[in-house]
Every structure is written in C-alpha cells, then in structure tokens.
C-alpha cells in the first residue's frame, strides 16, 4: 500500500512539474495542485489552500464541499501548522483540540505550511478526508515536496 501511494505521488509530482513549466502564476499552480490531488488521491474529500492576508487566514482555491471562508486566529489545525511551522497529520479530527469543523463529514486532516522564496510562511495546503486515519508520513513527505513546487 505504501509503495502504491508513493508511486502515485511521484507520478503526480512529475505531472505538476510538467504543467508548471508552462505557467508561473501562483494562483494557477495552486488551483492545479487542488484539482490533481482531489481527483487522483483516494479519500481526499477536500483539498485547498488557506492564505495569510493582513493577519487573517482566508480560503483560497479549493476542490470539494463549501469551505470556511476565514479561520479564527490561532484555532484549528491550519493555524497550528502555521504557528508551529510544520506539517500536521491529524488521524481523527474529533480528537484535535479546537478543530474547526467546516464540514461534519471530515474525519482526518493533513496541513502543510506554504513558504515563499524567502522561506516565510504565507499559508497552508489543507486536505481533509472523510476516512479516519487517512494520512501518514508518506503523505506528509510527498505533499511537502508538492507544496515546495510553488516556490520554484
């Protein structure tokens, strides 16, 4: 299973690199990452970006059901990832203190901070699954590589 998942991520990264060679626009790249991950990864119920703007964490492009437009400061998994500057894997969102339930069908979550060329966090890639314990270290490692493509 791990090898299958890793292989899928490697193919996705190759596809994204090819697509990104044609377009350098950050928003277009984010939208493309969302679409590819949402449609090619099992159990990815919601895939999207939350971006920091004037101290607020606001919804950017995403795929899936309706999202929270603004996440309350310093609450939830996304802010935890930003405040700690690291990827966060949450096997069961109902056990995460302060989890923000934008959709009650969400069961597990992974958040990857986005850094610009100066290594400053500008937001997060947030992925929810409607399955408990859908994310692991393979997802964390591979999604960090995919997010890093935004700064190229």
C-alpha positions as CSV (number, residue, x, y, z in Angstrom):
1,X,0.0,0.0,0.0
2,X,2.8,2.4,0.9
3,X,4.6,1.7,-2.4
4,X,1.4,2.3,-4.3
5,X,0.8,5.6,-2.6
6,X,4.4,6.7,-3.0
7,X,4.3,5.8,-6.7
8,X,1.1,7.8,-7.2
9,X,2.7,10.9,-5.6
10,X,5.8,10.6,-7.7
11,X,3.6,10.5,-10.9
12,X,1.6,13.5,-9.6
13,X,4.8,15.4,-8.9
14,X,6.1,14.7,-12.4
15,X,2.8,15.8,-13.9
16,X,2.8,19.0,-11.9
17,X,6.3,19.9,-12.8
18,X,5.4,19.5,-16.5
19,X,2.3,21.7,-16.1
20,X,4.2,24.3,-14.1
21,X,6.8,24.7,-16.8
22,X,4.0,26.3,-18.9
23,X,2.7,28.7,-16.2
24,X,4.4,30.6,-13.4
25,X,1.3,32.1,-11.8
26,X,0.9,31.1,-8.1
27,X,-2.9,31.0,-8.1
28,X,-3.0,28.9,-11.3
29,X,-0.5,26.5,-9.7
30,X,-2.5,26.2,-6.5
31,X,-5.7,25.5,-8.4
32,X,-3.9,22.8,-10.5
33,X,-2.5,21.2,-7.3
34,X,-6.0,21.1,-5.8
35,X,-7.5,19.5,-8.9
36,X,-4.9,16.9,-9.4
37,X,-4.8,15.8,-5.8
38,X,-8.6,15.9,-5.4
39,X,-9.1,13.7,-8.4
40,X,-6.2,11.3,-8.1
41,X,-5.8,10.5,-4.4
42,X,-8.1,8.2,-2.6
43,X,-10.0,9.6,0.3
44,X,-9.2,13.3,-0.4
45,X,-12.6,14.7,0.4
46,X,-11.5,18.4,0.5
47,X,-8.2,19.9,-0.9
48,X,-7.4,23.5,-0.8
49,X,-5.3,26.4,0.3
50,X,-5.7,28.9,3.1
51,X,-3.7,32.0,2.7
52,X,-2.5,34.6,5.2
53,X,-3.7,38.1,4.4
54,X,-3.4,41.0,6.9
55,X,-3.2,38.6,9.8
56,X,-6.2,36.6,8.7
57,X,-6.3,33.1,7.3
58,X,-8.6,33.1,4.3
59,X,-9.8,30.4,1.9
60,X,-8.0,30.3,-1.4
61,X,-8.7,27.9,-4.3
62,X,-10.1,24.6,-3.3
63,X,-11.9,21.4,-4.5
64,X,-14.7,19.8,-2.6
65,X,-17.6,20.9,-0.5
66,X,-18.1,24.5,0.7
67,X,-15.2,25.7,2.9
68,X,-15.0,28.1,5.9
69,X,-14.0,31.4,4.3
70,X,-12.0,32.6,7.3
71,X,-10.5,30.5,10.0
72,X,-10.5,32.0,13.5
73,X,-7.0,33.2,14.6
74,X,-4.9,30.6,16.3
75,X,-7.6,27.9,16.3
76,X,-7.7,24.6,14.4
77,X,-5.2,22.5,12.5
78,X,-4.3,25.1,9.9
79,X,-3.3,27.7,12.4
80,X,-1.4,25.1,14.4
81,X,0.6,24.3,11.3
82,X,1.3,27.9,10.7
83,X,2.2,28.7,14.3
84,X,4.5,25.7,14.6
85,X,5.9,26.0,11.1
86,X,5.5,22.3,10.4
87,X,3.2,19.7,8.7
88,X,0.4,18.4,10.9
89,X,-1.2,15.0,10.5
90,X,-4.4,14.5,12.4
91,X,-5.7,10.9,12.4
92,X,-9.0,11.8,13.9
93,X,-10.1,15.5,13.8
94,X,-12.6,14.9,16.6
95,X,-9.7,14.4,19.0
96,X,-7.8,17.5,17.9
97,X,-8.4,20.3,20.5
98,X,-10.0,23.3,18.8
99,X,-10.7,21.6,15.5
100,X,-12.8,23.8,13.2
101,X,-15.5,21.7,11.5
102,X,-16.2,23.3,8.2
103,X,-17.9,20.1,7.1
104,X,-19.0,17.4,9.6
105,X,-18.1,14.6,7.2
106,X,-14.4,15.4,7.7
107,X,-12.7,12.7,9.7
108,X,-8.9,13.2,9.3
109,X,-6.7,16.0,8.1
110,X,-3.2,17.0,7.0
111,X,-1.9,20.5,6.8
112,X,1.3,21.6,5.1
113,X,2.7,25.1,5.5
114,X,3.5,27.1,2.3
115,X,6.7,29.0,2.3
116,X,7.6,31.7,-0.3
117,X,11.1,32.0,-1.8
118,X,12.2,33.8,1.4
119,X,11.1,30.8,3.5
120,X,8.3,32.9,5.1
121,X,5.0,31.0,5.7
122,X,2.3,32.5,3.5
123,X,-0.5,29.9,4.1
124,X,-1.2,26.2,4.1
125,X,-2.3,23.4,1.9
126,X,-5.2,21.8,3.8
127,X,-6.5,18.3,2.9
128,X,-9.4,16.6,4.7
129,X,-10.5,13.0,4.4
130,X,-13.9,11.5,5.1
131,X,-11.9,8.5,6.4
132,X,-10.4,8.1,9.9
133,X,-6.5,7.9,9.8
134,X,-6.2,8.5,6.0
135,X,-2.9,10.4,6.2
136,X,0.6,9.2,7.2
137,X,4.3,10.0,6.9
138,X,4.2,9.2,3.2
139,X,1.5,11.8,2.6
140,X,3.4,14.3,4.8
141,X,6.7,13.8,2.9
142,X,5.3,13.8,-0.5
143,X,2.9,16.7,0.0
144,X,5.7,18.8,1.3
145,X,7.5,18.2,-2.0
146,X,4.4,19.2,-3.9
147,X,4.0,22.4,-1.9
148,X,7.6,23.2,-2.4
149,X,6.9,23.3,-6.2
150,X,5.0,26.6,-5.6
151,X,8.2,28.4,-4.7
152,X,10.1,27.2,-7.8
